Amino acid sequence: MRYRSKAQMFGLPLLCVAVGPDMATQEMRGLARGIVAIGDIAIGYQALGGLAIGYYSTGGLSIGVHPQGGTVIQWPFM
């Protein structure tokens, strides 16, 4: 499943969803990049996914300022 909103901020879509494989682009995992990113791998201000990187991130492995999830890495390291 893939979705990118037409509305943008700072050159990124406001909402990007990428879940599961995409046979058209030969992607095995969905890579979502946006202000709000939801996907297998999510990168954005607010990220939700298996691997989530963002200011607010939630996922199996979360990296960010306010991470939540199974394994978290808080940046900057405190």
N, C-alpha and C positions, 0 to 999 in steps of 0.2 A: 504494500500500500504506500503510495507516495502522494503528498500534497504540499504545495507551497503557496502561501497567500500572495496576492498581487501587491498588497500594501507593503512598503518597505521603510526601513529606518536605518540609517548609516550603511546603506547598501546591502542589508540583510533583510530577508522576509520577516514579517512580524510573527508568523507561525510556519513552521516546517515540520512535517510528519514523514518519517521514513521507517517503515517496519517490515521486516522480512526480506526475502530475496527478490531481486528485480531482474527478470530474465532479459529484458530489453537492453540493459546496460551491463549485464553479467556481474552484478553486485550480489554477494552472498549475504551481506548484512546491510541494513539500512543506515545510511549516514545522514543525519539531520543537522543542518546549520541554520540558525535563525535566532531572533530575539527570544522566542519561546521555541525550543527544539524538543521533539519527542521522537525517539527512535532507538534502534539497537545500539547505535553510537550517537550520542547527542552532544552538540557543542553550541552553547548559546548563553545568554544572560540567565535564563531560567531553563535548565536542562533536565529531562526525565528519560532514563534509558538504562540499558545494561551497563554501559560505560557512559557516565555523564560528566561533562566538563563545563562548568559555568559558575557565575556568581552564586546563584542558588541552584544546587544540583541534588538530584535524588536518583539513586540507582544502586546496582550491585557493587560497582566501583565508582565512587563519587569524588571528584576533585573540584575544589572551589573554596570560596570564602565562607559560605554557609552550607557545607555538604551534609547529606543525610543518606543512610543506606547501610549495606552490609559491610563494606570496607570504605573508609573515608580518608582522604588526604586533604587537610585544611591548608589553604594557601592564603596569605603568607604563613609559613611554618611558625607556630606559636607554642 
